Structure formats: C-alpha cells, structure tokens
Amino acid sequence: MVHHANFHFENGKQVIERWDQIFRAISAEPRRQLVVSLLDHPPDESVPLPESAISPTVPSDPKELRTELVYKHLPMLTEIGLVRWDSDPLVASRGPRFDEVAIVFDALHARATEIPDSLVIGYQRLEEERQEAL
C-alpha cells in the first residue's frame, strides 16, 4: 500500500509540473499564436516563422520577433516537447507532446461563447470561434 501511495504522489508531482509547463508555455502571445497556427495546419506540416507567431490584432516587428523566437520562445517550447524547429528557413512543427497544449486551445475554442468578453474582444481567433458558434 505504501508503494501505491508513493506512486500516486510522484505521478501527481509530474502532472502538476506538466500543467505548470503548459501554462508557462502559453503565457506569451507569440507562443500562443504559434500553437494556434500549428493547430490550423495538418499535423505533419511545418509553419513559417516569424509570420505564424505574429498576432493579427497587434502585429509586432518581424525582425524583433524572429530574434525573440530563436533565443527565447522556440527553445522553451522545444525543451518541453511542444514544438520542433529549424533555423534555415525558420519554421516550426508539432513536437511529441504538442497534444498536451492543443487540448487547452481546443477546449477554449469550443467554449468561446462562454468566455467573458474581456478575454475575447480583440483576440481574433476567439472572436471568429464565437461568430461561428452563433
């Protein structure tokens, strides 16, 4: 019985850490945009960068974003298995654990009509999902 309890404790710690990693991963807009772009493409297809990480409502400087992607965002997402990427040309594709982050966005998009306006208005993808549901 002690072994069983210990297994649940260790597994529980791992699950908590995975959730923490997922929420850290989606805490920045370029990473959220990249995940949505990958969701919009077939699973075995890569997406061009920095274009696929640019917010359609608040575009950023592509050169600056490219640097941030290469030195900050892509290494973080790769380290936890969410994406793979290549530098020439700069592209990203789904990593071995991409489904762990995909389910978060699938759930949000499926319930877009229930999300408060303060989290939808100005966020193009959720606005589109809300319109399609009506």
Secondary structure, DSSP 8 states (H G I E B T S, - for coil): -HHHHHHHHHHHHHHHHHHHHHHHHTTSHHHHHHHHHHHTS-TT--EETTGGGS-SSS---HHHHHHHIIIIIHHHHHHTTSEEEEETTEEEEE-TTHHHHHHHHHHHHHTGGGS-GGGTTT-HHHHHHHHHH-
